[in-house]
Amino acid sequence: MRNPQTGELKQIKDGFSWTTCIFWDWLGIPLFNRGLTGYAWFGVAFGLVSVFLTAGVGLVLGSLMFGIWLGSMANAEHEKVLLSRGWGYES
């Protein structure tokens, strides 16, 4: 994708995002990098809460399931964010 004002190029990958799946709750960093701030702030809150709670099976299972879901949709959502900010497909 290309930013029409600056000419900057970004390559958006298709499919599953392993980085987002694995590190989503680590301060939401991969989500902030993709401009998915709502999910990122949830990751920050989840990370802070999980520090104070003992890691129960439900917490770990919920984190795993949410991470898999985020990994499956993160790249497509990142593309939507860039399109809403004026980026376009390179021709």
N, C-alpha and C positions, 0 to 999 in steps of 0.2 A: 504494500500500500504506500501511497505517496501523499505527503503533505503539500498541497498546492501553493501555500505561502512560502515555505522554506525549501521545498524540494527534497526534504528528508524522506528516506525510505525506511519502512519497517516490514520485516517478513513475519507474517502471521502463519503459524503452523495449523494444520488441520488435525482433528482427532483429539486424542486423550492427552492431557497435560499432567505428566508425572510430577513435575515440580509443584504444581498447585495441589495435587492430591496428597503429597507427602508433607509439604511444609505450610499448608493453609493456616494451621493454628499457631504457627511460630511467628507471632506478631503480625500475621496477615501480609507479610512482605510480598509474596508473589502476586497477591491480589491487588495490593496498592500499586505495584508496578504495571499491572494491566488496566488500571483505572476502575477497578471494581470495588469502590470504596465501601459500599454497604456491606458486602461480604467480608471485606477486610476488617472492618470494625467489629463485626461479629466474631471473626477469628481472634482479634485482640481480646475481646471480652471473654471468649471461651478459654483462651490460654490463661488469663488471669484467674478465672474461676477454678479451672482445673488445678492450678498451683495450690489453692487453698483446700481443695477437696481431695480425699484419697481416691486414687484412680480405681473406681469400681468397674465391673464388667460393662454395665450400661453406658458409662461415660466413654470407655474405650471403644465400644461397639458403635456408639453414636458418632464419635469422632471419625472412625473408619468409614462409616457409611456416608457421612457428609463429605468427607474428603474424596471419596470415589465419585460422588455426584458432582462436586466442584470440578474435579479433574476432567469429567466428561463434557462440561459445558463452558469451561473457562476460556478456551481459545475462541469459540464462537461469540461469547459475550464481549471479549476484548475487541473483536472485529466490529461489533455493533457500536461500542464506545468510540472507536476511532472514526467510524462513519458519521456518528452524531457530532463529532468535533471537526468535520469538514475534510477528513482524509478521503481519498478515493483510490480506486484500483489503478495500478500502473498499467499503462497501455503499451 
